[in-house]
């Protein structure tokens, strides 16, 4: 209404049909940005229910939630790196297996100490990333990609290219450890509860804390953030540590599911995370988007994979489809950034 009044004040008449069209378009764009990803999710659910009567059952919907839970945990932290304008943390495939391997090694101390030590090990990579990218201003893509190669080589060397298995004898810490992934809370899979808790905490951090406000300004205008008194280096550090924390939780649960610690368990989660984050409305340049939207992006990926399974699409072909979506989404995102004048590439 304020736009309409402004036009009337300047011209002395009501807005033209052309101007009204522009106003309507802008409103529709806002609605789509806010709820578009859930409209896509709803469309997938409708198509799925037409493909098979088993698609829209409680068991299958729980299966979808289980399938996206680990990715949901990862993006709960990874979204912060994108939000502050550092594009993506590609060291996630190193953080995930490292946390699981350390947790398995530490199981003789008990499940709780093992989990905490596994999380601490993963977070150390986040601290390292934050120091190098936040304080030394290294390129986030090149640096985190280098970390993956380094950590993979280190893990393979330290373990002589072998896997590590927990002792799963009844009554041991190993048996309790592998039950972490398979347990339930009030009939709901624990991994789904953990995902929702992490996403809720991330939403609160982003929307209700001083750090969230600083992250938005940093992602929107780096130089302005520097001159406004924000500790930019510390903000970048916190974002990478949060990514490492959520990825470590996912890594421990992935290791619990596989009953083994091995260097390759995190492969693919970096690009899946970026796909879900951008699909959910966050721009790679930073400063825009929400955790609610990111959850929608994760949900769409899960529903699409589940739908393709019902349609008999081979898992390898599903990866081709997801990869194509990733290319299209990132390409569209870059096109939008150029139109906004925010493409720094």
NORSULTA-V253756 format. One record per run of one state. SS is the DSSP state (helix for helix, strand for strand, loop for the rest). FROM is the first residue (numbers start at 1). LEN is the number of residues. If there is no record, write none. Layout:
SS|FROM|LEN + SS|FROM|LEN
This chain:
loop|1|1 + helix|2|10 + loop|12|5 + helix|17|35 + loop|52|6 + helix|58|26 + loop|84|8 + helix|92|14 + loop|106|1 + helix|107|3 + loop|110|1 + helix|111|25 + loop|136|4 + helix|140|19 + loop|159|5 + strand|164|1 + loop|165|8 + helix|173|10 + loop|183|1 + strand|184|2 + loop|186|2 + strand|188|2 + helix|190|19 + loop|209|1 + helix|210|11 + loop|221|1 + helix|222|6 + loop|228|4 + helix|232|27 + loop|259|2 + strand|261|1 + loop|262|7 + helix|269|11 + loop|280|11 + helix|291|20 + loop|311|4 + helix|315|26 + loop|341|5
